[in-house]
Amino acid sequence: MAGLLKKTTGLVGLAVSNNPHERLRILYSKIQVLLQTMPQDAAYRKYTEQLVSERLSHVKTEPDVEKLEKKMDCGQIEEVIFQAECELALSRKMLEWKPWEPLVEEPPPNQWKWPI
C-alpha cells in the first residue's frame, strides 16, 4: 500500500515498505512473545509491553499509512519498522542479559557517584 503512495523514503538506505501493516504486526507480535518470557515486574517488560501494545493497536485500527504515521508520530512508517526491528533485537539481547536478576557481586563503593 505504501508502495503506491511513494516511490522513495528520501532516507539513504531505507527502502519503501510494500506492506508496512503486515510487517509491523509480525514484528510487534514477536516482541510480545519475547516479553511474555520475562518476569512481570521487569521494568523493560512493563514499559516495552505498553509501547508495543499501543503501537500494535494503531496498526490494527488505522488502514491508511499516512494517518498511521501521524498517529504514531515517529517519522515515516519505514522508520517505525526499523525501530521495531531494533526493539526485537534488543528484546532478544535482554533475554540473554537478564538485567532483572541480582548482581553477581556488589558494585565498587563509588561506582554510581558522579562526579567523583
C-alpha positions in Angstrom: 0.0 0.0 0.0 2.8 2.4 0.9 4.5 1.5 -2.4 1.6 3.1 -4.2 1.8 6.3 -2.3 5.5 7.0 -2.6 8.5 5.8 -4.6 11.2 6.7 -2.0 11.5 7.4 1.7 14.1 10.1 1.0 16.3 8.4 3.5 19.5 6.8 2.4 19.4 3.0 2.9 15.8 2.9 3.9 13.6 1.5 1.1 9.8 1.9 0.8 7.9 -0.9 2.5 5.4 -2.6 0.3 3.3 -4.0 3.2 4.0 -2.0 6.3 0.9 -3.1 8.3 1.8 -6.8 7.9 5.5 -6.2 8.7 4.7 -4.3 11.9 2.1 -6.8 13.0 4.7 -9.6 12.7 7.4 -7.6 14.4 5.2 -6.4 17.3 3.8 -9.9 17.8 7.3 -11.4 18.0 8.3 -8.7 20.5 5.2 -9.5 22.6 6.0 -13.2 22.7 9.6 -12.5 23.9 8.3 -10.1 26.5 6.0 -12.8 27.9 9.0 -14.9 28.8 10.4 -12.1 31.0 9.4 -11.6 34.7 6.2 -9.5 35.0 7.9 -7.0 37.3 10.9 -6.3 35.0 10.9 -2.7 34.1 11.9 -3.4 30.5 8.9 -5.7 30.0 6.4 -3.3 31.6 7.4 -0.3 29.5 8.0 -2.1 26.3 4.8 -4.0 26.5 2.9 -0.8 27.0 4.6 0.8 24.0 4.2 -2.2 21.7 0.6 -2.7 22.6 -0.2 0.9 21.9 1.5 0.8 18.5 0.0 -2.5 17.6 -3.5 -1.2 18.3 -2.8 1.7 16.0 -1.6 -0.7 13.2 -4.7 -2.8 13.6 -7.2 0.1 13.6 -5.7 2.5 11.0 -5.5 1.2 7.5 -4.2 4.4 5.9 -0.4 4.6 6.1 -0.2 8.4 6.2 -2.7 8.6 9.1 -0.9 5.8 10.9 2.4 7.8 10.6 0.7 10.8 12.2 -0.9 8.7 15.0 2.4 7.1 15.9 4.3 10.3 15.5 7.6 8.5 15.0 8.5 9.5 11.4 7.8 7.6 8.3 6.4 4.1 8.6 9.6 2.6 7.3 11.4 4.3 10.2 8.8 2.8 12.6 9.5 -0.7 11.0 13.3 -0.1 11.6 12.6 0.8 15.2 10.5 -2.3 15.7 13.3 -4.4 14.2 15.8 -2.9 16.6 13.4 -3.4 19.5 13.1 -7.1 18.6 16.9 -7.4 18.5 17.1 -5.6 21.9 14.4 -7.9 23.4 16.4 -10.9 22.4 19.5 -9.4 24.0 17.6 -8.5 27.2 16.6 -12.2 27.5 20.2 -13.1 27.2 21.5 -10.5 29.6 18.7 -10.9 32.2 19.1 -7.4 33.8 16.3 -8.1 36.2 18.5 -10.7 38.1 20.5 -9.6 41.1 24.1 -8.5 40.6 26.7 -11.3 40.7 28.8 -9.2 43.1 28.5 -5.9 44.8 29.5 -2.8 42.8 32.5 -0.8 44.0 31.6 1.8 46.7 31.6 4.9 44.5 30.5 3.4 41.2 27.3 5.3 41.0 28.6 8.7 42.3 29.2 11.4 39.8 31.3 13.4 39.7 33.9 11.6 41.7 
